[in-house]
Amino acid sequence: MPSVIEAQDVSFAYVRVPVLEHISFAVNAGDYVGIIGPNGGGKTTLLKLLLGLEKGKGQIKLFGQPLRTFKEWRKIGYLAQKSPVSQSGFPVSAEEVVLMGLSDRHGSGVSVSELKQV
């Protein structure tokens, strides 16, 4: 069974500033993955590369297909850190989506601002 995500020797630079160099990994169905690192460490850039929003070096496959020929985008979900409502059509931030997950623990009718205090 092919990996859900496979990156092989992926590199990227903004102008002449390297951000990612020779990154290789695979994510299989059922895996849980976290991307952690300092500000400016390349986390968002890596996600943009995986979605084809940026072009880098190396090879990326989604569901066994090379990124350049991948067509099954309905299998992919992505919520940008900052996305104007007018562009995305989604009226809440990524932070608010995460905080909404806490509402089950605190009962219905809890506002996002109240959850931020938890």
BELCORGI-V536100 format. One line per field, one symbol per residue. ss: DSSP state (H for helix, E for strand, L for the rest). phi: phi as a letter, one per 30 degrees, with the letter a starting at -180 (. if undefined). psi: psi as a letter, one per 20 degrees, with the letter a starting at -180 (. if undefined). A space follows every 10 residues. Layout:
ss->???
phi->???
psi->???
This chain:
ss->LLLLEEEEEE EEEELLEEEE EEEEEEELLL LLLLLLLLLL LLHHHHHHHH HLLLLLEEEE EELLEEHHHL LLHHHLLLLL LLLLHHHHLL LLLHHHHHHH LLHHHHLLLL LHHHHHLL
phi->.dddbbbbhd babchccdcb bhdbabbcei dcbbcbldei djdddedddd cidbcbcjbb bchiceedcd bcdddcbabd ebbeeddcic dbdeeddddd dddddcidid dedddddd
psi->pqqgpppolp qqqodjopgp olpprqpqpi qppqoqrrpj ijghggghgh ijiqpaqapp qpkipqghjp iliiipppoq goophhghjo jqrhghgghh hihhhjrrjp qhhhhhi.
